[in-house]
Amino acid sequence: STPKGATSFDVHATSAVTVHIIHSPMTKPMINSRWPLDPDIEVVVTIDVTSRTVNDNKVKISYYGQEGDELSVAWLYLTCVDVSLDVDLSRNGRVKSKGKDKANWTWGPDGQGAVLLVNCDRDSPGMRGTDGSQVDIRTAADLQDMSIMLLRTQGPSAIFAEYQVVLHVPESDADKVRVFHSVGSDSHPRCKPVLGPDKLSYVLDHVGSGENTFYVEGLAFPDVGFSGLVSVSASLLEVPHKNSPATPIFTDTVVFRVAPWIMTPNTQQPMEVFVCRATAGLCQVCPVSCSTLTACLAEMAIALPGAFFLFLLFLLLFFIFPQQDELEFGYVEAPHKTFPVVFDSPRNRGLKDFAFKKILGPDFGYVTREPPGRNISSLDSFGNLDVSPPVTVRGKEYPLGRILIGSPLPWASGRRMSKAVRDFLYAQKVQAPVEVYSEWLSVGHVDEFLTFVPAYDRKGFRLLLASPNACYKLFKEKQLQGHGEATQLVGLKGTERRSIDEILTDESLKNDNKHVQRCIDWNRDLLKQELGLSEQDIIDIPQLFILKGCRAEALFPDMVNMLVLGRHLGVPKPFGPLVGGQCCLEERVRALLEPLGLTCTFIDDYFSYHVLSGDVHCGTNVRRKPFAFKWWHMVP
């Protein structure tokens, strides 16, 4: 309290202390540099230099009476300590000290905030689950998946003997992050878990001037109720008595954002193809390098029938079969590490647990979402999941493209991808999903009527859409040229052939395809709007459908459902009408795509029914190169 009769004061401090007088514009210092004792004046002192000894900084406040005589003096003794929690704030792979505004995470190339990877791979052989499901660290490789966090402390050792330094996480974040403390000697280091699902705080022992190293791992991807942001804090606590509650004096907080799971579109360079061959009693999956596969695709254009047969038998009997729809390959990325992550569909059709048991491994992660009650439909297969190349829509950039999910019409009921999977995809933020209309199909997958292929010009890609109109136009052209008797293979068994004349006069089939074309046109308009496309960005691929009940199936092998490996396309062989010894459907597709620098190889997917015994299904899935663009540079 101020002494009785005091009307003014002044403040002096040692050299390391900066004194700030905060006052209203109406209050001015007196002629002798003293300040009037007004209630609106505040004195704030700061120190930028860490103390070497306790109480080595002083502030003197002198109080003066009306006549200018000094009535009393108050001394403030200060000890400055530095407690700083530091992370890779600038996202360049390095941890720097004394960052500003560490508790805020911002997007964009000029943004800041550390990135955390979900530790969803398995670096230790013999483990049952992912690394993140284990409380302990078993290999040095596991540490490389984690983000480094440093606790830097400086100040007199006597202070840290009397005060506590505590690391802590909010209860809401505890099940989404785990922190390990690196302890022991340099020759025998070890890491012990100190924060996580069952540990909200950790008191550090024997704190002095120096650094403590921590490793931080994510335990959960962004999802409903979790934005992806987690915070960790370090507090300096005063403990007045042994049994008294500690009082925080200072807290430093850092915020991480958990890296999202990112899909890769067909325009990204392929790295590895996983090929599946499944029978009733056996399922085999093997990875094949893309250089091997693209070389085989190129050779197939001139291969002898025998070589063609062997290649099919070994590798590419994959179109229209369900196993390819169980897995989707993506990746996670932080400034210090990137690795692929397979997303396992909740709809298991021959590859149940395969991704978890066989693909999950060192630097290859795993994630899945299981809807409650196992209420799963065909739309939960990942043939119903695609992603566009990068697009710009009405001035807004989507540098990682936009996810496409097949659904019923917005106002209609019907089969829908399970909420657990859709919620997960929406929560990743960086590839804002678009729900397209696919429920008109029997299987209901987006890959049955659309795909993307790379192109050198315009936006760098083309959207391919299945088109009954384009097929009828082609068949009418061939009929006018006198080829109406040429036949088209139809049906899944591949035993029936119908002539162009018969197809063009079939009114029931024509009405079916009018309905299908309207469904595809609805999607065409939606994709033009949501992906910023024009008609020049879209290519119509001839295709006919037939209604089975109220939903459609492809009348002949669906050419849009192709394998895209860079400039090499593996296209389902349509077995179309032969004109001059050549399939007119194949010729038209080549004429549409080869000007873009694409090579089309048409593959006999029906061949498997005739040459392989038993119930054989085959499928492929492609792991592609991650985007060069860093997801944290975008603004969702």
Helices and strands as residue ranges (DSSP letters): E 8-13, E 17-22, E 35-36, E 42-47, E 57-64, E 70-78, E 82-86, E 114-116, G 131-133, H 140-143, E 147-154, H 157-162, E 163-168, G 171-176, E 177-184, E 189-195, E 201-203, E 210-218, E 229-238, E 247-258, E 262-263, E 270-278, E 283-289, H 290-300, H 305-314, G 322-325, E 327-334, E 337-344, H 354-354, I 355-359, E 365-368, G 372-374, G 378-380, G 382-384, E 385-387, E 391-393, E 396-398, E 403-407, H 419-427, E 434-437, G 446-448, E 450-454, E 461-467, H 468-480, E 487-490, E 496-499, H 500-505, H 507-531, G 535-537, E 538-542, E 545-548, E 551-554, E 563-565, E 568-572, E 578-579, E 582-583, H 584-593, G 594-596, E 599-603, H 607-611, E 617-624, G 631-633
